[in-house]
Amino acid sequence: MTDRAPQPVDRQLPTEESRDLLALVREIAQREIRPKAAEEEDAGRFPREVFGLLSESGLLGLPYAGEFGGGDQPYEVYLQVLEELAAARLTVGLGVSVHSLACHGLAGYGSKEQRAAHLPDMLGGGLLGAYCLSEPASGSDAASLTTKAVRDGEDWVITGTKAWITHGGVADFYTVLARTGAPGPKGITAFLVPGDAEGLTAAVPEKKMGMKGSPTAQLHFDGVRVPDSRRIGEEGQGFTIALAALDAGRLGIAACAIGVAQAALDEAVSYALGRKQFGHPIADFQGLRFMLADMATKIEAGRALYLAAARLRDTGKPFSRQAAMAKLFCTDAAMAVTTDAVQILGGYGYTADFPVERLMREAKVLQIVEGTNQIQRMVIARHLAGPETR
């Protein structure tokens, strides 16, 4: 074996400040996140203290405005931070992405008064958020959600169940999509719900094949009362808010996927250089060299794709199609790369003594969350050929 450390990714960053930021993220990842990742994932332990540290370090609100406590960073930089965090531990990288998703609605559609009242604590005050769109019978068909919010004077009363909620039961606030009008997308409104609201309870977290340290749970809303001042945007605007958030969130998933793939490649290269068979490091054998080359190419292509989409977003151009492409390609690449990493390590790769089996299990969920890859293909095809006529 070899102690060869993985080489830092050669990143194209726009400013000296962003280069310093990535150096800080790598330092935190190496010191506070990576050493505990395997043990804590195996134990199913959620690293809340890490999110506290990231908040203190200004890393939970990077793509948002500085006037409200954000980092004023372009998505091009924010996504590369996510990639570094996910390479150290997906529970952390994906958790930061979900938190950013939960802040998106208020930051983009809230009133100035709402943003001033809530965003500073959400972005840099140690709070952690979650995003509540999916339901037990409403996953890919999000517009069919049935959780209801009924007006009662100056309040709204929310009743229903949300499913597959990352940070369910541990979040301090939830961005909740609920039906306030007729069936379909135009009858949905967004709300900012405190995590300790009366009538809000979390089910036992799901037992998952990967990301065991990240709680995923159903949330039950039993007459949860929130004031109208916590309604985000206009009545009936919720689905528009949700789709805008998901476009940005898909880029977060893409970046996390490349982080997981990069971690798997680093492990595979290190093992191939240290493991000897027939008197030579297995990295000398052409079959494995070609596998490593293909893995590296997929990662570079995925990184370029998500960064191209991010730069469109940063310049105010449409990026929905490119976000879907990035999410699709990067998560499929992560599944392929992590599977190949297990193969390169052979029997060792199938054991929990090495991280690649965990990385492979974690990569799988990235093909599912925030729109399955089948949904991404539908989104891309609609941009190319228009809506289905059936």
Disulfide bonds with the S-S distance in Angstrom:
none
